[in-house]
Structure formats: structure tokens, C-alpha cells
């Protein structure tokens, strides 16, 4: 299944995006004026490029899997970015 490679990719994703999530929770001004849109695109591509290769084995076989933490980061960061993106896009309607 290539689990060691996937594990490393998920770990790299977490190391890359966890600091951004922490920063944006503290100060979302970094993503005003449409700046959230390209970050949201990059985030989605980075996550789904890994997740689509994940065999999604049962938790019984992989009780601790770095993909779980990556999914939480993806969810939380996407929520922040989507909110900022929608606020920006409202200006054009």
C-alpha cells in the first residue's frame, strides 16, 4: 500500500500547514482582500494529492495514522480560508 511513503507525505503536510493554521487562528488579517483564494487552492491540491492514494485501512490495522491529523488540519484551515474567501467574493455580487 505504500504506507511509509504516505505517512511521510501526511507528516510533511502537517509540518507545512499546522503553522499556517496557528497563525490564522491568531490573526486572520493575512488572508483578507482575496488572499485566501490561492492558499485555499494550494491547500486543497496538497491534501487531495495525498488522500487520493490513501487506502483508508481500518483503524484496527492503523490505530495511529498521520493522515488523521492532516485531515483535521485540512478541515480547520479550509473552514477559515473559505469564510475569508466568501467574505471577499460577496463584494462582487
Rosetta blueprint (number, residue, H / E / L):
1 X L
2 X L
3 X H
4 X H
5 X H
6 X H
7 X H
8 X H
9 X H
10 X H
11 X H
12 X H
13 X H
14 X H
15 X H
16 X H
17 X H
18 X H
19 X H
20 X H
21 X H
22 X H
23 X H
24 X H
25 X H
26 X H
27 X L
28 X H
29 X H
30 X H
31 X H
32 X L
33 X L
34 X L
35 X H
36 X H
37 X H
38 X H
39 X H
40 X H
41 X H
42 X H
43 X H
44 X H
45 X H
46 X H
47 X H
48 X H
49 X H
50 X H
51 X H
52 X L
53 X L
54 X L
55 X L
56 X L
57 X L
58 X L
59 X L
60 X L
61 X L
62 X L
63 X L
64 X L
65 X L
66 X H
67 X H
68 X H
69 X H
70 X H
71 X H
72 X H
73 X H
74 X H
75 X H
76 X H
77 X H
78 X H
79 X H
80 X H
81 X H
82 X H
83 X H
84 X H
85 X H
86 X H
87 X H
88 X H
89 X H
90 X H
91 X H
92 X H
93 X L
